[in-house]
Structures are given as C-alpha cells and as structure tokens.
C-alpha cells in the first residue's frame, strides 16, 4: 500500500476514491491497424465491439449486414476488424477502407497492413480495370479481378468492390481483388473448421453434383456427401438434392492431408445419418413368412434385389426364380413389380432372403410356399426339367424352391429304359403322391398315385359286384391320370 501513497489501514475503495490507484495506459491505435474483439452491443445504426486492449470501437451496422440486409453477428461473437478512423477519440472499425477515406496516409496504412479498400470499377482497358478509390485512380489487372477466370470484364463496370493494394508509389495504385477473396475464403475455412466436430449437425448449400456424390458449401469450405451417405436407398445425387439446395447434414469425418500442393482438408458429410433408419422397424417392414410388395431395383449374377421399402432391399436368389433359370434377367427385369414372400431376416448383416409369393397370395397373407405339403396327399405338379436322377417339378400354385419337388426315376411309372425327356416335356402337368416332405426337399411319386388310384377303383369295382367288357383297370387308370 505504501508504494501507492496510501495510509495504513486504507481500503482499496478509499484509494480509488482518492485517485491513488494507478490506471494502465491504453495503447494508442492507428488507422490501418488490425484489431480483434467481442461484440458487446448490436444497435440499429452501430455495433459496438470490446477490443482486446480494453478499448471499445464501433462498426456502422451496414458494414456487418449481408446482401439480404441481415445482421451477420450477435452479442458475444468474436470479430476481426480494421481501424478505419479515429475521430474525436472514437475508434471507427470496418471490414475495409471506404472510398470516402482516400488520404495518402490511410492508403499507406492500408497497403502496409494489407487492409481492404473499397473502390468502384469505372472502366476497362487492354490490361485491366480502372477503379475509383474516392478521387484516386487505381488499377486492377484482369487476372486479379476475381478468383476465377473473367470472360467479360465489362460486367464489373459500375460495381463497388473491395480490393487490397499490391503496389503503392507516386505513380500507381495497383489493386487485387483475387488476393482478398482468397484470404477471406481461407479465413472462412478456418472459422468453419474450428467449429466442425464429428457427429455435429451443420447447414450448407449444395454446390456441385458429381457421379460419386454431392458437394456442400459450408461457408468457405466444401464437404462431400458420398453416394452411400445420401439416402438409405441406392440413389443418384440428383434424385435427392439439387444445385443451390440448403441442406442439413451430419459431419462424419474431417481429415487433413498433406499433398505436394499444400495441406488439404477432406470433410465427409451425411444426409442419411439424419434420416430415420428403416431397419429400426424391420419386423413390420419384412415380417418373416408373409407376403410383401416390392420392385426389382438391380440385378446381380446370383439373383435380383427387390426394394420392399425405402432403404430396404431383399435378395431374390436365382434359384428361387425357376429350376431352369440360370441368370435373373431370364425371369425378371429392373423396375418390375412383384409380390414376394419373406424367407428370413438377418438384422445384424442387414440381409433379407425372399422368394416369389404363391399364386393368388395377397400382401400381408401368410405364405408357406408349398412347404406345408403333407406326406400321403395327392398333388398336381408342372414339369420344369429332367435330370439324371428324376423329373424336377413345381407344385401347382407355388413358386420358388419351397414348392419344388422331384419325381425319382423309379417313381415315374415308366417302363425301364424309357426316354424321360419325351415322356415328361417341360410344362406338362402330372398327378403324384407326396412320399417325402421336409424343409430341404419334397419327393413325389406318379407310380404311388397310380397304384392308390388302381386300388381305390378296384375296391369300388369289387364293391359293386364286378363286371365284364371294361378292359383292364391299369389301362383305365393310366388314361385317368394322363399317362399314355
């Protein structure tokens, strides 16, 4: 206390009231200096900023509004600015030096500090654009007029733009808008990157559509929504978004890479992550054993994929399309609507096995697809093909492997050495008895059906007392069962 001139026992308040507390000197700012601070108040005409050195500066509100007239900052935001004026002790801030600030000292300060200056393009000549900087003529080469190639420089005439001064002497003021745009883009990228966190949700505008995904401008830096992250469905980018769309996306990954051209940042985004997962209610979408409607979405060598709900596909294996089908395109086409039966659902691997629904089956109905045949019953079947071991058939009214049955050679009821391909042409309907039925195979017998029918007719004949002139029962029954 004694070092500050105070008396023993005096409080800090007493010292402050008497003026004995030393006050830190504020650093004197100069025009053209770059400063940083926190927005303390946003008013209709001015925005006040508490600077890091405990001083306060202000923007004119119009300087912080976007093209739509909306304020771009709020209380608590941290901002960078240039000191563009020191009038009456007040620190005037700006994002650039205006055309009304055209003194030599201020241009020199702007040049040395790299601060933006504002000018109006008044004309073009062979080498570049002429710019009015408030009574002082500036020159901007065409290559520096934009950060992209300018095909028609005359379109810039009459526009007020911001530039940085790249050369300043007694004769010339050379300007570059390109350097300023690149610097602003870099600052914007750094601001965006500082706020990006994996798993966070951000908004952006669709800037490019490519065959592998959609690019989104996040405000100075682009991120990519890969094809797999556009939707739970397999879609093209243009099926989901259009150029200029404002979208809300989730940040999946941010990776910095070093290349021969410098550091590169790759941002992976996702639309799909913010959409409901259709597999969360898969029991209702694909109930096992029931019939659902679908549409063939794509073909593979081993089968056809059928879309049964948004983001949900099932596989119709080629073996379910018919005994003679070797490739799925022989039986179905992309875009074809089908009724299918859900065979199984693997939630962990997100796989669904399907089979064609039985004839006459309705959506939502239980469908066993022929798996419920009973040993001893007599069924109708359609010949599909003939193999060395017997005749392969499809039980009438069924589709898929579950309704497929085999008539072993010994059960065909034909004479030894007969040509089964002639006896059983593809498409022929036969009547047979089920002699084996399991989840893996069904065997039927024409021979057993003929024998049962012969026995039944003989018993009926005997019950009526017999007769003559009727021919043999075997001949009668072969004709009845469609045998030649």
Secondary structure, 3 states (H helix, E strand, C coil): CHHHCCCCCCCHHHHHHHCCCCCCCCCCCCCCCEEEEEEEEECCCEEEEEECCCCEEEEEHHHHECCCCCECCCCCCEEEEEEEEEECCEEEEECCECCCCCCHHHHHHHHHHCCCEEEEEEEECCCEEEEECCCCEEEEEHHHCCCCCCCCHHHHCCCEEEEEEEEECCCCEEEEHHHHHHHHHHHHHHHHHHHCCCCCEEEEEEEEEECCEEEEECCCCEEEEEHHHCCCCCCCHHHHCCCCCEEEEEEEEEEEEEECCEEEEEEEEECHHHCCCHHHHHHHHCCCCEEEEEEEEEEECCEEEEEEECCEEEEEEHHHCCCCCCCHHHCCCCCCEEEEEEEEEECCCCEEEEEECCCCCCCCCECCCCCCCCCCCEEEEEEEEEECCEEEEEECCCCCHHHEEEEEHHHCCCCCCCCHHHHCCCCCEEEEEEEEECCCCEEEEHHHHHHHHHHHHHHHHHHCCCCCCCCCHHHHHHHHCCCC
